[in-house]
Amino acid sequence: MSSKTRSGAFAALLCLCASAPALSASKTNSLVSGLELESFDRTARPQDDLNQFVNGRWLATTSIPADRSSVGSFDRLEETSTQQLRQIVDRLSRPGGSQDANDRAVVNLYRSYMATARLEHLGVKPLSTLLSTVDNIQTRADLAAAFGQLGRDGVIVPIAAQVHPHQKRSTEYVFDLNQSGLGLPDRDYYLGDDAALLKVRTAYKAHLARTLSLAGSKNAETAADDILAIETAIATKQWTRVENRDPVKTFNEVATSDLATALPDFDWARYFDAAGAHPLTVNVSQPGYFNALSGVLAAHPLSAWREYLRWQVLRSYSPFLTDRLARESFAFYGTVLEGTPKQKERWKRGVALVDRQVGEALGRRYAETYFPPASKARVEELVRNLIATYSADIDTLDWMGPETKRSAHAKLDKILLKIGYPDHWRDYSTLQISPEDLVGNVLCTTEFEYDRMIAKLGHPVDRSEWDMTPSTINAYYNPTVNEIVFPAGILQPPFFNATADDAVNYGAVGAVIGHEISHGFDDEGSQFDAEGNLSNWWTESDRSAFNQKAQALIAEYAAFEPVPGFHINGELTLGENIADNSGLTIAYKAYLRSLNGQTAPVLDGFSGPQRFYLGFAQVWREKARDEAIIELIKSDPHSMARFRILGTVRNQTGYFDAFGVTSADKAWVDPADRVQMW
């Protein structure tokens, strides 16, 4: 789950009585609704436009900050989290502060980022090792080795390596080869003929030339032509994002010795040696791309490939070099692509870097400070009710037969739950992080994570591992581990308010929890079984009935047009749209279940069911720049925030009942046209 965009056996949490208890705050004598009434537009009606009613005043009076591409609930939490993380870094940086090795890694990395005078003095010298790898390419075999080495150093190359749980043997790891290599967000930016995309391509070429020139190139314009030609050729061979959502098509395990068939005329031995990995088998995610890449590699001279890789090095590391290079990078990736006129303050970027590179060292202190055990216990209580409600709802589905229902229950029973922070923290004590060597620090932390990833091969899958840091404002479901993960960062108002009544919490974080659980049963996640293995556990008739509902949802969202000329891609966003709709449905049922047959009190003039939907709408409050919206439409599997509200509630019978929506109201949808997955 994302606003712009993925411990312990869960079976024990399913042992619940028939009626789940309400969350503890609603048992107090002084109830707070959790609604942000100052944002409401009282001239609008929830029966006509729920988003306008809940967020209209905020939308009319709020400007997008100059250093952001959007503003909304996620951005607000990110700002809060960034401030909190800075306070931790400042505390650890005080004289006589912590001598813990992980804390020192945090402090030294941050200090190296803030040492701007040294960066100006060094220029591009810190990249000498990376650039020498590029300059030393004299043969096609050298090119393959460069792909392996630079990929290890965090540089984008046409082949991306990843290690993750095996799609069909989920207790093992597999080495995965993926398409990559583009400097723009998606292949459509190279191939589309829309005026907005053409404008971006023109700006991109100019950005290439300026960056190369700032780095000392004498033939920047010619090099920019070569780079754009290579990236365009790569883009023409890449699979679409919709194709890449198919877990069956993207599973193609082959013996490493047979890779010459997948990508002829490529020195795989040199590649793997440089990449530091020697797997016996690999998964080739996009066979068609790799087959075609051989021709792309041969079609361009090595001199052009050197320019391409030199650019990719500069693109990856410009933010850590001189101010001119960092500003040039932002001018394109921030301003042109996302419409953001101003770069974030340097300290904010420094905190973000620390969170990205040594996130569990910083996250350990964040969790200690900002996520008390009482909050974790209360969220666990809410999740237990969501899980139990899903379990009960499975038995009511008219499109799922008994055999599939049994398998669905088995999968639900085995979902792993991770809330707040990991049980075991990553150890960064072996890292040598200097307060004066920013590029060296980024390189060593990048290689540390890469080597840690490669070291997984041949070992059992670590089911305790987290893919997000504790301060992350997001959540995810992982089908190959069958787990749902909720970092502490998102478990704050307006998503979760520990002092508020149940209704808004169920509509907010409850819908998020329901969303992530439902990913195990969406069009993609439903192809993995309870153990996380890719297998078909559905009957043919049940899958057909499910697909009919999915097609209706595709059509519904494809009709939405967030920016003139750019419609939501209903196929790309299908999984997230299923999760939004299913998660909200189950969260509402769980909320009603939590009332134990009692009527919720009226707070701030709204009933409990009304507050549930109002709480849902306020967490998806957002304004975004058109450029950023276009980028998301092309590259993100999530719908735009406004349509995560309007596209979801139009399918919710509970919403129509709560507000008494009738056929005379603008939001009315005939029951026969509502897409109800759960």
C-alpha positions in Angstrom: 0.0 0.0 0.0 1.2 3.5 -0.8 -0.1 7.0 -1.2 1.9 7.2 -4.5 2.6 3.5 -4.8 5.4 -3.3 -0.7 6.3 -12.0 14.1 5.1 -15.2 14.5 2.6 -17.6 13.3 -0.7 -15.9 12.9 -2.9 -18.9 13.6 -2.9 -18.1 17.3 -4.5 -14.8 16.6 -7.5 -16.4 15.0 -8.7 -18.1 18.2 -11.4 -15.5 19.0 -14.8 -15.6 20.5 -17.8 -14.9 18.3 -17.9 -11.3 19.4 -14.7 -9.3 19.3 -14.2 -6.6 22.0 -14.1 -3.0 21.1 -10.8 -1.1 21.2 -10.0 0.1 24.7 -10.3 3.8 24.0 -14.0 3.5 23.3 -14.6 2.2 26.7 -13.6 5.5 28.4 -16.0 8.1 29.5 -14.6 10.9 27.4 -14.8 9.9 23.7 -13.0 11.7 21.0 -14.2 11.1 17.4 -10.9 11.5 15.7 -12.5 13.5 12.9 -10.7 16.6 11.7 -13.8 18.7 11.3 -12.0 21.8 10.3 -11.3 20.2 6.9 -14.9 19.5 6.1 -16.8 21.4 3.5 -20.2 21.9 5.0 -21.7 23.2 1.7 -21.1 19.7 0.2 -23.1 16.5 1.0 -21.6 13.1 1.7 -24.4 11.7 -0.4 -23.0 13.5 -3.5 -19.2 13.5 -3.0 -17.7 12.1 0.1 -14.2 13.4 -0.7 -15.5 17.0 -1.1 -17.5 16.8 2.1 -14.7 15.5 4.2 -11.7 17.3 2.6 -13.2 20.2 0.6 -12.3 23.0 3.0 -8.8 21.6 3.3 -8.5 21.2 -0.5 -9.6 24.9 -1.0 -7.2 26.3 1.6 -4.1 24.1 1.4 -1.2 24.8 -1.0 1.3 22.2 -1.9 4.6 23.1 -0.3 7.3 24.2 -2.7 9.5 21.2 -1.8 6.8 18.6 -2.4 5.0 17.1 -5.4 1.9 16.5 -3.2 0.5 17.2 0.1 -1.9 15.0 2.2 -2.1 12.6 5.0 1.0 10.6 4.0 3.0 13.7 3.5 2.0 15.1 6.8 3.1 11.9 8.5 6.3 11.9 6.6 7.0 15.4 7.8 6.3 14.4 11.4 8.5 11.3 11.0 11.3 13.3 9.5 11.3 15.7 12.4 11.2 12.8 14.9 14.2 11.1 13.2 16.1 14.4 13.2 15.6 14.7 17.0 17.0 11.2 17.4 20.1 12.0 15.2 20.7 15.2 17.1 20.4 13.4 20.4 22.9 10.7 19.3 25.2 13.4 18.0 25.7 15.3 21.2 29.1 15.3 22.9 29.5 12.2 25.0 26.6 10.6 23.1 26.0 6.9 22.5 29.1 4.8 21.8 27.0 2.0 20.3 28.4 1.1 16.9 25.0 1.2 15.2 24.3 4.6 16.7 27.7 5.9 15.5 26.9 4.6 12.0 23.8 6.9 12.1 25.7 9.9 13.3 28.7 9.6 11.0 26.6 9.0 7.9 24.5 12.1 8.7 27.5 14.2 9.4 29.1 13.2 6.1 26.0 14.3 4.3 26.0 17.7 6.0 29.8 18.3 5.3 29.0 20.4 2.2 32.3 22.3 2.1 34.2 19.1 1.7 31.9 17.9 -1.1 32.4 21.1 -3.1 36.2 20.7 -2.7 36.2 17.1 -3.9 34.0 17.5 -7.0 33.6 14.2 -8.8 36.8 12.7 -7.4 34.9 10.4 -5.1 33.5 8.6 -8.1 36.9 7.7 -9.5 36.6 4.0 -8.7 33.2 3.7 -10.2 34.2 5.7 -13.3 37.4 3.7 -13.8 35.2 0.6 -14.0 33.4 2.3 -16.9 36.6 3.6 -18.6 38.2 0.2 -18.5 35.5 -1.4 -20.7 37.4 -2.5 -23.8 35.5 -5.7 -24.7 32.0 -7.1 -24.6 33.1 -9.3 -21.8 34.3 -6.2 -19.9 30.8 -4.7 -20.4 29.2 -7.8 -18.8 31.6 -7.5 -15.8 30.7 -3.8 -15.5 27.0 -4.6 -15.3 27.7 -7.0 -12.4 30.0 -4.6 -10.5 28.0 -1.4 -11.0 24.8 -3.2 -10.1 26.4 -4.2 -6.8 27.3 -0.5 -6.2 23.7 0.6 -6.7 24.0 1.9 -10.2 21.2 1.2 -12.6 22.2 -1.2 -15.5 20.1 -3.1 -18.0 20.1 -6.2 -15.7 18.8 -6.0 -12.2 19.7 -8.7 -9.7 17.5 -9.6 -6.7 17.4 -12.4 -4.2 14.0 -13.2 -2.7 12.0 -16.3 -1.6 11.5 -18.8 -4.3 8.1 -18.6 -6.0 7.6 -22.3 -5.9 9.8 -23.3 -2.9 9.1 -20.6 -0.5 11.5 -21.8 2.2 14.4 -21.3 -0.2 15.9 -18.2 -1.9 16.2 -17.7 -5.6 18.5 -15.4 -7.6 16.2 -13.3 -9.9 17.2 -11.4 -13.1 15.0 -8.5 -14.0 14.8 -5.9 -16.7 16.2 -2.5 -15.8 18.4 0.2 -17.3 16.1 3.3 -17.8 16.6 6.8 -16.5 13.0 7.7 -16.9 10.2 6.2 -14.7 8.7 3.9 -17.3 9.0 2.7 -20.9 6.0 4.9 -21.9 8.1 8.0 -21.4 10.3 6.8 -24.3 7.6 5.4 -26.5 4.6 7.6 -25.9 3.6 10.4 -28.3 1.6 12.5 -25.8 2.7 16.1 -25.7 3.5 15.8 -21.9 5.7 12.8 -22.5 7.5 14.4 -25.5 8.2 17.5 -23.3 9.8 15.2 -20.6 11.9 13.5 -23.2 13.2 16.8 -24.5 14.0 18.0 -21.0 15.7 14.6 -20.2 18.1 14.9 -23.1 19.1 18.4 -22.0 19.5 17.1 -18.5 21.8 14.3 -19.7 24.0 16.8 -21.5 24.2 19.3 -18.6 25.1 16.6 -16.1 27.8 15.1 -18.2 29.2 18.6 -18.8 29.2 19.4 -15.1 31.2 16.2 -14.6 33.8 17.3 -17.1 32.6 15.7 -20.4 33.9 17.4 -23.6 31.3 15.8 -25.9 28.2 16.0 -23.7 25.7 16.6 -26.5 26.9 13.6 -28.6 27.0 11.4 -25.5 23.4 12.5 -24.6 22.3 11.3 -28.0 24.0 7.9 -27.5 22.5 7.5 -24.0 18.9 8.3 -25.1 19.3 6.0 -28.1 20.4 3.1 -25.8 17.6 3.7 -23.3 15.0 4.0 -26.0 16.2 0.7 -27.5 16.0 -0.9 -24.0 12.5 0.5 -23.5 11.2 -1.0 -26.7 12.2 -4.5 -25.4 10.9 -4.2 -21.9 7.7 -5.8 -20.7 4.9 -3.5 -19.6 4.0 -3.0 -15.9 0.8 -4.9 -16.5 2.7 -7.9 -17.9 5.1 -7.8 -15.0 2.1 -8.2 -12.6 1.6 -11.8 -13.8 3.5 -14.1 -11.3 3.2 -17.1 -13.6 4.7 -15.4 -16.7 7.5 -13.9 -14.7 8.5 -17.2 -13.2 11.0 -18.9 -15.5 13.7 -20.8 -13.6 16.6 -22.0 -15.7 20.0 -23.5 -14.9 22.7 -20.8 -14.9 24.6 -22.8 -17.4 21.7 -22.4 -19.8 21.6 -18.6 -19.6 23.4 -18.3 -22.9 20.1 -19.3 -24.5 18.2 -16.6 -22.7 20.8 -13.9 -23.5 23.3 -15.0 -26.2 26.6 -13.4 -26.7 26.8 -12.2 -23.1 29.6 -13.3 -20.8 27.6 -14.6 -17.9 30.7 -15.9 -16.1 32.2 -12.4 -16.0 28.9 -10.9 -14.9 28.4 -13.3 -12.0 32.0 -13.0 -10.9 31.7 -9.3 -10.7 28.2 -9.5 -9.1 29.7 -11.8 -6.4 27.1 -14.5 -6.9 27.3 -18.0 -8.4 23.8 -19.5 -8.3 23.2 -22.8 -9.9 19.8 -21.7 -11.1 18.2 -18.3 -11.7 14.7 -17.0 -12.4 14.6 -15.0 -15.6 11.6 -12.7 -15.0 11.2 -11.4 -18.5 12.5 -13.9 -21.0 11.4 -11.9 -24.1 13.4 -8.9 -22.8 16.6 -10.9 -22.2 16.3 -12.6 -25.6 16.1 -9.2 -27.2 18.7 -7.5 -25.1 21.4 -9.3 -27.0 20.6 -7.4 -30.1 20.5 -4.1 -28.2 23.9 -4.8 -26.7 25.4 -5.5 -30.2 23.7 -2.6 -31.9 25.6 0.1 -30.0 29.4 0.5 -29.9 31.3 0.1 -26.7 32.0 3.9 -26.7 28.3 4.5 -26.5 27.9 2.0 -23.7 30.7 3.7 -21.7 28.8 7.0 -22.0 25.6 5.3 -20.9 27.2 3.8 -17.9 29.1 7.0 -17.0 25.7 8.7 -17.0 24.2 6.0 -14.8 27.0 6.4 -12.3 26.4 10.2 -12.3 22.7 9.8 -12.0 23.0 7.5 -9.0 25.6 9.6 -7.1 24.9 13.2 -8.2 22.9 13.9 -5.0 26.0 13.1 -3.0 28.4 15.4 -4.9 28.6 19.1 -5.5 25.7 21.5 -5.0 25.5 22.1 -8.8 25.3 18.4 -9.6 22.7 17.8 -6.8 20.6 20.8 -8.0 20.8 19.6 -11.6 19.6 16.2 -10.6 16.7 17.7 -8.6 15.9 20.1 -11.4 15.0 17.2 -13.6 13.8 14.4 -11.3 12.1 16.8 -8.9 10.9 19.7 -11.0 10.4 18.3 -14.5 9.1 14.9 -13.6 7.1 15.8 -10.5 6.5 19.6 -10.8 8.2 20.3 -7.5 9.9 23.8 -7.6 12.1 23.6 -4.5 14.4 21.0 -3.2 13.9 19.9 0.4 16.2 21.3 3.1 19.5 19.5 3.2 18.9 18.2 6.7 15.7 16.5 5.6 17.6 14.8 2.7 20.3 13.8 5.1 17.8 12.1 7.5 16.1 10.4 4.5 19.6 9.0 3.4 20.3 7.6 6.9 16.8 6.0 7.0 17.5 4.5 3.6 21.0 3.2 4.1 21.1 2.2 7.8 17.4 2.3 8.5 17.2 -0.3 11.2 19.9 1.4 13.3 17.9 4.6 13.2 14.6 2.7 13.4 15.5 0.9 16.6 15.7 4.3 18.4 12.6 5.5 16.6 10.5 2.6 17.8 11.8 3.0 21.4 10.8 6.6 21.4 7.6 6.8 19.5 5.8 3.5 19.5 5.0 2.4 23.0 3.9 -1.2 23.8 0.3 0.0 24.5 0.0 1.2 20.9 1.3 -2.1 19.5 -1.1 -4.1 21.7 -4.1 -2.0 20.6 -3.3 -2.4 16.9 -2.9 -6.2 17.5 -6.3 -6.2 19.0 -7.8 -4.5 15.9 -6.0 -6.9 13.6 -7.4 -9.9 15.5 -10.9 -8.6 14.8 -10.1 -8.0 11.1 -8.7 -11.5 10.7 -11.7 -13.0 12.4 -14.1 -11.0 10.2 -12.3 -12.1 7.1 -12.6 -15.7 8.2 -16.4 -15.3 8.8 -16.8 -13.5 5.5 -15.2 -16.3 3.5 -18.0 -18.6 4.4 -20.6 -16.1 3.0 -19.1 -15.6 -0.5 -21.5 -16.7 -3.2 -18.8 -16.8 -5.9 -16.4 -19.1 -4.0 -17.1 -22.8 -3.6 -16.4 -25.1 -0.6 -13.1 -26.4 -1.9 -11.6 -23.0 -2.5 -13.0 -21.7 0.8 -11.1 -24.4 2.7 -7.9 -23.3 1.0 -8.7 -19.7 1.7 -9.2 -20.4 5.4 -5.9 -22.2 5.4 -4.1 -19.3 3.9 -5.7 -16.8 6.2 -4.8 -18.9 9.2 -1.1 -18.8 8.3 -0.7 -15.1 7.6 2.3 -13.7 9.6 1.7 -10.4 11.3 4.4 -7.9 11.9 3.5 -4.7 13.7 5.7 -1.7 14.5 9.3 -3.0 14.3 11.3 -6.2 13.8 11.9 -8.6 16.6 15.6 -8.7 15.7 17.6 -5.7 14.6 20.1 -5.6 11.8 23.7 -5.1 12.9 25.8 -2.5 11.1 28.8 -2.7 13.4 31.1 -4.0 10.7 30.6 -1.0 8.6 33.4 1.6 8.4 31.4 4.8 8.1 33.4 8.0 8.1 32.0 11.5 9.1 33.9 12.9 6.1 33.4 10.5 3.2 29.8 10.7 1.9 30.2 8.8 -1.4 32.4 6.2 0.3 29.7 5.8 3.0 26.9 5.4 0.4 29.0 2.9 -1.5 29.9 0.8 1.6 26.3 0.8 2.9 24.9 -0.1 -0.5 27.4 -3.0 -0.9 26.6 -4.1 2.7 23.0 -4.5 1.8 23.8 -6.1 -1.6 26.2 -8.6 0.0 23.7 -9.4 2.8 21.2 -10.1 0.0 23.5 -12.4 -1.9 24.6 -14.2 1.3 21.0 -15.5 1.7 21.4 -17.9 -1.2 21.7 -21.5 0.0 20.1 -20.7 3.4 16.5 -21.0 4.6 14.3 -18.0 4.2 14.4 -15.6 7.1 10.7 -15.0 7.9 11.6 -12.4 10.6 13.1 -10.0 8.1 11.4 -6.6 7.3 11.5 -4.9 3.9 10.6 -1.5 5.4 12.1 0.6 8.2 10.0 1.2 11.4 9.5 4.9 10.5 8.1 4.2 7.0 4.7 5.7 6.3 3.4 2.6 4.5 2.5 -1.1 4.8 2.8 -4.2 2.7 1.8 -7.8 2.0 4.4 -10.3 0.8 2.8 -13.3 -1.0 5.9 -15.5 -0.9 6.1 -15.2 2.9 2.3 -14.8 3.3 2.9 -11.9 5.7 1.4 -8.5 6.5 3.7 -5.7 7.8 2.7 -2.4 9.4 5.6 -0.2 10.4 5.2 2.1 13.4 5.4 5.2 11.1 1.9 4.7 9.7 0.4 3.8 13.1 -0.2 7.5 14.0 -3.1 10.0 13.4 -5.0 10.2 11.1 -4.4 6.5 10.4 -4.4 5.4 14.0 -5.3 7.6 17.0 -4.8 5.8 20.3 -7.0 8.4 22.1 -10.0 8.2 19.6 -13.2 6.2 19.4 -13.2 3.0 17.4 -15.1 4.1 14.3 -12.5 6.4 12.7 -9.6 4.0 13.6 -11.5 1.1 11.9 -12.2 3.3 8.8 -8.6 4.5 8.7 -6.0 2.0 9.8 -8.6 -0.8 9.9 -9.1 -0.3 6.1 -5.3 -0.3 5.7 -5.0 -3.6 7.6 -7.9 -5.1 5.6 -6.3 -3.8 2.4 -3.0 -5.7 3.1 -4.7 -8.9 4.2 -6.8 -8.9 1.0 -3.7 -8.8 -1.1 -3.4 -12.5 -0.3 -6.6 -13.0 -2.2 -6.4 -10.4 -5.1 -5.7 -11.3 -8.7 -2.0 -11.6 -8.1 -1.6 -12.7 -4.4 -4.4 -15.4 -4.8 -2.0 -17.3 -7.1 0.2 -18.1 -4.0 -0.9 -20.7 -1.4 -0.8 -20.7 2.4 2.9 -21.5 2.3 3.8 -18.7 -0.1 4.2 -21.0 -3.1 2.9 -20.2 -6.6 0.1 -22.7 -7.1 -3.5 -22.8 -8.3 -5.6 -23.5 -5.3 -8.8 -22.2 -6.9 -11.4 -24.2 -8.8 -11.8 -23.2 -12.4 -15.4 -21.9 -11.8 -14.4 -19.9 -8.8 -11.6 -18.2 -10.7 -13.9 -17.4 -13.5 -16.4 -15.8 -11.2 -13.6 -13.8 -9.5 -12.3 -12.6 -12.9 -15.7 -11.4 -13.9 -15.8 -9.1 -10.9 -12.2 -8.1 -11.6 -13.0 -7.1 -15.1 -15.9 -4.9 -13.8 -13.4 -3.2 -11.5 -10.9 -2.6 -14.3 -13.6 -0.9 -16.3 -14.7 1.3 -13.4 -11.2 2.7 -12.6 -10.2 3.0 -16.3 -13.0 5.6 -16.6 -11.4 7.9 -14.1 -9.3 10.7 -15.6 -7.2 12.4 -12.9 -5.4 14.7 -15.4 -7.0 15.5 -18.8 -5.9 12.9 -21.3 -4.5 10.5 -18.7 -6.8 7.8 -17.4 -6.1 5.4 -14.6 -4.7 2.1 -15.9 -7.4 -0.3 -14.6 -5.3 -3.3 -15.3 -2.1 -2.0 -13.7 -4.0 -0.8 -10.6 -6.3 -3.9 -10.3 -4.6 -5.5 -7.3 -4.6 -2.3 -5.3 -8.2 -1.5 -6.3 -9.3 -5.0 -5.2 -7.4 -4.4 -1.9 -9.0 -1.0 -1.4 -12.5 -2.3 -2.0 -12.1 -5.6 -0.1 -10.2 -4.0 2.8 -12.9 -1.3 3.4 -15.7 -3.9 3.2 -14.1 -6.1 5.8 -13.0 -3.2 8.0 -16.6 -2.0 8.2 -17.9 -5.5 9.1 -15.2 -5.7 11.7 -16.2 -2.4 13.2 -19.9 -3.5 13.4 -18.7 -6.7 15.0 -16.7 -4.8 17.6 -19.8 -3.1 18.8 -21.1 -6.4 20.2 -24.7 -5.6 19.1 -24.7 -2.2 20.8 -25.3 1.1 19.0 -22.3 3.3 18.7 -22.6 6.8 20.3 -23.2 9.9 18.2 -20.0 12.0 18.2 -19.6 15.4 16.5 -23.1 14.9 15.1 -22.2 11.6 13.3 -23.2 8.0 13.9 -20.6 5.3 14.3 -21.1 4.0 10.7 -20.9 7.5 9.3 -17.6 8.2 11.3 -16.2 5.0 9.9 -16.5 6.3 6.3 -15.5 9.8 7.2 -12.4 8.5 8.8 -11.6 6.5 5.7 -12.0 9.6 3.5 -9.8 11.8 5.6 -6.8 9.5 5.4 -6.8 9.7 1.6 -6.9 13.5 1.6 -4.4 14.7 -1.0 -3.4 17.4 -3.5 -0.8 16.5 -6.1 0.9 18.3 -9.0 -0.2 17.2 -12.5 3.4 16.1 -13.4 3.5 13.9 -10.4 0.1 12.4 -11.1 1.2 11.6 -14.7 4.3 9.8 -13.4 2.2 7.8 -11.0 -0.3 6.8 -13.7 2.5 5.5 -15.7 4.5 3.8 -13.0 2.5 3.2 -9.9 0.0 0.3 -9.3 -2.1 2.5 -7.0 -4.9 4.7 -8.1 -4.8 8.4 -7.3 -5.9 9.3 -3.7 -9.2 10.9 -4.7 -10.3 7.8 -6.6 -9.2 5.6 -3.8 -12.1 7.3 -1.9 -14.7 7.7 -4.7 -13.9 4.5 -6.5 -14.2 2.5 -3.3 -17.2 3.9 -1.5 -19.4 3.6 -4.7 -19.2 -0.2 -4.2 -19.9 -0.2 -0.4 -23.5 -0.9 0.6 -22.5 0.2 4.1 -21.7 3.7 2.8 -25.1 4.0 1.1 -26.9 2.9 4.2 -24.8 5.0 6.6 -25.7 8.3 4.8 -29.0 7.3 3.4 -27.8 7.7 -0.2 -30.7 7.3 -2.6 -31.2 7.4 -6.4 -31.8 11.1 -6.1 -28.2 11.7 -4.9 -25.1 12.2 -7.1 -23.2 9.3 -5.5 -25.9 6.8 -6.1 -24.9 3.6 -7.8 -27.4 0.9 -8.6 -26.8 -2.2 -6.5 -26.5 -4.3 -9.6 -23.6 -2.1 -10.7 -21.6 -2.2 -7.5 -18.5 -4.4 -7.6 -18.4 -6.4 -4.4 -15.5 -8.8 -4.1 -16.1 -9.6 -0.4 
